[in-house]
């Protein structure tokens, strides 16, 4: 009832609805939780520790092979609480390519655990401290630098990384791997400015696209972001303008189209890779047969809300319950318990298991409980869905909206219209109970999109980029002296361009 009243008020008086939303955020503890998450993210990542840095410098000083021309892959790794961390780590396990993974050393113990685990899976991959990236770039002739970013505070460090790369004149061999096309929240936080100044910076950045910013007068960060999204401004062009990066990697054709529209630059290169699908063993789970309980378990995963159409999913569960189908719902995502507390009318009478942010093993355990997962979206912002990829890895049947990257999963998912109501979602669940998605369709797709296939595709893209941009490597006969004392590797020839 309260939720319905709020929706009416939002249509009649958006400003009053906004104030009520802010009051509710404070009274229910959501604001405190967001502040706590911000503090944990920033203070943890800024905590000084010299062990990983010293270890990395020692590794660089011990570089002996002059033939080694690896990829520098810059990304968060576990224990960072973002799905990108797990994907980046799993992507290089067992690799036969030479790769140096540079990550923020947010925890000494985890840093060395990741290093040893990667060392056991491959003798061609090293885990190094990202604070030593500039030193490494002067020691080793990397053939490509891949910087992974997503739209969360975990990736704030990437701005310092890109500043170093730009200062060393290495933007020409750098590829920005976008797991999210809309990066406005990340950019806003990195700039550290108010919403008005944020809009001004974006106006300067997108001057070439003739976007009309005159009508924008946002109240806060989120209002500014919504206003920019409405004008198809997502953020990738900021990185092109600020750091000179002209090569972008995305996970879907849908993301590639959005990125191209945002960049508005014919000289920018946008290449499609894909989100690798992990196996059950990589996720720390065992294959489980569907229908493992006496109830039909439906799950929905990710931050709940209108964007993920969570109210529609719960309404569909209510519909199935009215039809006499025994239903249990599992939800997991940041703030889902608070969301359920606020939207109690939507979940009234349902058997629900809800968990907030979980560790990867616990998140996998919860996903494995679902007979059918329902992953919906109200609009396409080009983001990758780690939940869908992991659910496919667990061989779950999935219902998705017919939008964005979801459309590219083909026959291994069940698609419904973007604006589908609760009855349509309920019918889709019933249809899958009667005729599940063929296991062969899921298995074939997973086999063609595993970590090994991802590495092969990335290698193809990087190799093609070098061919299409000749003269970017080995172009200088006099490279600057290596910054690490005792290093027996060659300095990167690219640095000679700025000498």
N, C-alpha and C positions, 0 to 999 in steps of 0.2 A: 504493500500500500504506500509506504513512504517513498519507495523507489519510483512508483508511478506518479506520485505527486511532484517529486523532484523533476521528472522528465517534462511534466506540464509547465512547471515554473521555468525551466530552462528555455522553453519555447517562448513563453510570455515575457520573461524578464531575465535575460542572460546575466546581467550584472548582479542581480539578487541571488541567482543560482550560484554564481561564482563565489560570493561571500559565504553562502551556506556551505559550499564545498570546502572552503578554507577553514571554517569553524569546525566542520566535521573532521577534517584532516587533523586538526589540533586535538579535539576532544577524544577521538578514537586512538590516538597515539601514532597515527601514520607519519605525522611530521617528525616526531621524535625518532621513529624508526629510520626515516630517510636520513636524518642528521647523523644518527649512529652509523649507518652504512657509509655515509660520506667520510666520517671521521676514521672508520676502520680502513677504508680504501686508501685515503691520502696519507694518514699517519703510518700505516703499515708499509706503504711503498716508499715513504721518505725516511724510514728508519735506517740510520747508518750502520753498515756492516762491511768489514773489509775482507772477510774470508773469501767470498765468491769472487770479488774483484782481484785479489791477490792470486787466487787459483787460476783465473783466466789469464792474467798477465804471465804467469808461469807457463801455461799452455802455449801462449803465443811465442814466448821466448824459446820454447822447445820445438817450434815449427822447423822441420828439416826438409821436407819434400818441396823441391822447387817446381814440380810438375802439378802440384795440387792447386786446382783453381775451383774452389767450391762455391756453393750458393750461400749467401748470408741470409738467414731466415729469421726475422725479428718478430717475436710474438710473446704474449703472456703464456705461461705454462701453469699447471697445478702448483700451488693450491688456490690460485686466483679463481674466484667464484663466478666464472663465466664459461659458457659452453665452448667458447673459442679456445680456451686453454687446453681442454681435453682433446679437441680436434687437432690442434697444432702438434701436440705431443704424439698422438697416435699416428698421425700422418707420416712421421719419419721413422717409426720403429721398423727395423728390418731393412732400412734403405741401403741400396748399393751405390748410391750417389754420395759424393763428398758434400757435406752440409755442415755449416756451423749455425746452431740455433742460439740466438741472443735473446735472453729473457730478463725481465726485472727479477732480481733476487729478493723477493719479498719475505723469504724464510730460508735461513741457512740450511736447515735440515732438509727441507724439500728440494732446495737447489741441488744439493749433493745426491739426494735420492734420485731425482730426475736424471742427473748426469750419469750415475751408475746404471740405472735402468736402461738408458739409451745406449750406453757402452756395451751392455750385455746383448742387446738386440742387433747392434751394428757397430763395426769398427770404423765406419766411414762418417759417423755423425758425432759431433761434440755439442755439449750444452755449455754456453758461456754467459758471463755477466754482461748485460747490455751496456753497463757503464764503461766498459772497455771497448766499445764498438769503434770509436775513432782510432784508437791504437791499432785495432785489428785491421782496419781499412788501410792503414799505412804499411802493414806487414804482409798482407796476403792479397794476391790479385784475384779478388772475387769476380766471377763472371756475371753475377747478378746479385742484387740486393732486393729482398722481398720483405716489405713491412706490412704486417697484418693489423688491421684496425676494425673495431666495432663501435657502436654508439653507446658506450658506457664509460664510467670514470676509470675503469681498469686500463684504458688505453691512453691516458693522459701523457704517459712517458713518451709516447710516439712523437710528440711535438718536438721534444729535445732531440730525439733520434733524427728526425727529418732536418732539424736545424744543422746538426753535425754533418749530415750527408750533403746538404746544400753548400755548407761552408767548405767542404772538401771537394766540391765540384763533381759530385758523383750522382747527381740527380738523373743523368742520362742512362745509368744502368740500374735505376731504382724502379720498382714496381709496387704500387700501393694495392694491397689485397683487401678489398672491401667486403666484409661479411654483412654490412648494412650499407645501403646507399644513402639513407638519411642519417647524416652524422651531425646534425645541428645541435643536439644536446652536448655532445663531446666538444664541439667547437666553442659553444657558448661558455662552457666551464673552463676551457683552456684559455680563453680570452680574459675571463675574470671581470667582465663588464656588465653593466645593467642592460635591460632589454632594449632601451633606446639606442645606446651605443652599438649594441650587437646588430641591430637593424641597419645602422649607418655603415658598419663594416661590410655587411652583406651587400649593401647597395653599391659600395665601391667594387667589391669582388665581382658582382654580376652586372657591371655597367655595360658590358658588351652585349648583353641579352635584352637590353631595353625593358627590363622589368619595372613596372610602376610601383615604387615604394611609398609614394606620397600619402596614400591613405592608411598606412600602417602606423598605429599608435598603441602597441601592446601594453597590457598591464604588468606582465611578468614574463619570465623565461618561457613558460609553456605556451602562453598566448602568442609570443613572438614566433615560436617554432611553428605553431599551427598556421599563423598568418603567412609564413614563408612557404610552408608546404602547399598551401592553397595556391601559391603562385609558382608551383613546381620548382622551388629552390630547395635543394637537399644538402648541399655542402661539398661534394667532391671538388668543385671548381676552386674552393678555398685552398686546397692543397696544391693545385696546379699553380695558382697565382702566388702563394706564399713561398713555396719550396721548389717550384720548377719541375715537379714530378709530372710526367706526361704519359706514363704507362699505368694502366689500372687493370686489376684482375677482379672478376666477379664470378658468382656461382651459378648464374642462370641467364638465359636470353632475356628474360623480363628485366633483370637487374641491369643488363647491358644497355637496353633501350632507355631506361630511366637515367643511367649514368651518362649516356651520350647526350640526352636532352639537357641534362644539368650542366655538362661541361661546355657545350656549344662551341667546341674547338675541333676543327677538322684535323689538326695535327696531333691530337691526343689519341693514344692507342688503348683500346678496351678489348681485353681478351677474356674469353669464357673458360673457366675451369669448372669445378663442381665441388660440392661439399661431400667429402668421402663418407661412406656409410660404414660404421664400425660393425665388427662381428660381435656376437654375444660374448665370446671370450675376451675381446678387447674391452667390452663394457663390464667385465667381471660378472657375467650372468650366464646361465645355462639355458639352452633352448627349452621352452615350456610349451606344452600343447595348449591350444585354445580351449576355453570353457573348462577351467580348472576348478571352478567352484559351483555351488548350486544356484548362484545368481549370475545374471549377465552383468559383467563389470565394464562400465564405460569410463574412459578417462579423458581428461583434457589438461594440457600441460603448457605452462607459460604464465606470464603475468596476467591475471584475470581482468576483465573489463569489457567495455563495448568494442574495443579494437579486436579482441579475440572472440567476441560474440558469446561470452560466457553466459549471459542471461538466456540466450537461445538454447544453449546446450542443456542448462538446467531445466528449462521449460520442456525440452524434448524428453528428458528423464521423467518429468512429471507426467507427460503424455503416455510414455511407455508403462509407467506404474498404473495409470488409470486403465490401461488395456489389460492389466493383470499379469504383466511380465515382471518377474522379480528383478529389481535393478539395484545395483550398487554403483556409486560414483566415486572416482578418485580424482583429486585435483592436486597439483603441485605447481608452485610458482611464487615469485616474490609477492608478499602481501595477501596471499589467498585467504588466510584465516580472517584477517581484518575485513577483506572484501565480503566474505560470507556473513560476517557479523553485521555489516552495514546493510547487506541485501538479504536479510533473513527471510523475507517473503518468497524469494525465488527458490530457496532451498528447503522450505518448510516441509517436513514429512519425508524427506529423502534420506536414505542411508548413505552418508558421505564420509569419506576419509580425506582430510585436507592436510597438506603439509606445506610449510613455507620453504624458503631456500634450503636445499638439501645437498649433502655431499654427492659426488657422482655415483658411488655404489648404492646409496639410499634412493637417489632419483631413479636409477636403473631398476631397482627392486620394485618401486612403485609403478613404473611404466609396465613392467613385466606382469603386473596383476591385471592389466586391462585386456579384456577380450577384444574390445573395439575402442580405438582412440578417435576422438573428434577434435580436429585442429582447424578452426575456422578463422577467417580474417574478414574485416569489414572493408579494407582497402589495401592497395598494393604500394608498399614503400621500398620494394626491392630487397627486403631483408631475407637472409637465409634462415631456414627453420631447422635448428639443430635437433629439436624434439622429433620432427618427422623423420629425419635421417636415422636417429637412434631407434625409433619405433620400428622402422623398416629393418634395421639390424636385428631387432628382437623378433622379427617376422610377425608383427601385429597387423591386423586389418585396420585401416585408417580411412576416416571420412574427412575430406578437405574441401575448402571453398574453391570454386573454379576461377582462380585468380592468381596472378603473379607466377612465382616459381612453382607453386603447387600444380599448375597445369602441365608442368614438364615431367611429372612423375609417371604419367601415362597410365598403363593398365595395372600398376601395382598399388594404386590407391583408388578410392571411390569418391568421385567428385559430385558436388551438389552446387546449385546456383549460389552466387555471392549473397544475395538477399533472401536465401531460403529461410522459411519460418520453422517453428518448433515441430510442426506436423511433418514437414519434409525431412527434417533431421531424424525424427523418430522412424519414418518409413525407411530411410536409408539404413538405420540400425537393424530393423526387421529384415530387410533384404539381405544384409550380410549374414545374419543369423541363419537364414535359409540357404544362402549360396555364398559362402566366403570367397574372397579373392583367391584365385588359384595360387597355391604355394609356389608353383613353377614360375609364375610371373614375377613374384617378389624376389625369388632366388636369383633369377636371371638378371634383374635390375641391380641387385646388390652386388653380384659378381662383377658386373661391368662398372661399378662405381665404388670399389673398395679403396683402401689406402694405396695399394700398389698401382691401381689404375689412375688414382689422383696424381701420384708422383710422376707417372709416365706423361700424363697430360700436361702437368706443369712444366716438365722438361721440354716438351714439344713447343709450348708457348714461349719459353725463355730462349730456346734455340732459334725459333722463327724470328723473334724480336731482334736478336743479334744479327741475323742475316739481313733483315729489312732496315737495319740502322747501322751500316758499315762504318768502320773507322772509329768506333767508340771504345775499342779495346786495343791494347798494344799499339797505341798511336803515338807514344812518346818514347824517345830513345834514352832520356835521362830522367829517371824517377827519383823523387826525394828520398832522403835517408829514412830508414825505418825508425818509428818513434819508440819502439821497444828495444832496449839495450840487449844485445846478444841474440836477437832474432835472426835466424838464418834464412828466413823467407824473403821473397822479393817484395819490394814496395809496389803498391798498386799503380800501374802506369797512368791511370786517370788523374792522379794527383799532380802529375807534371803539367797538366793544363792550367793549373792555378799557380804554378811556380814562377 
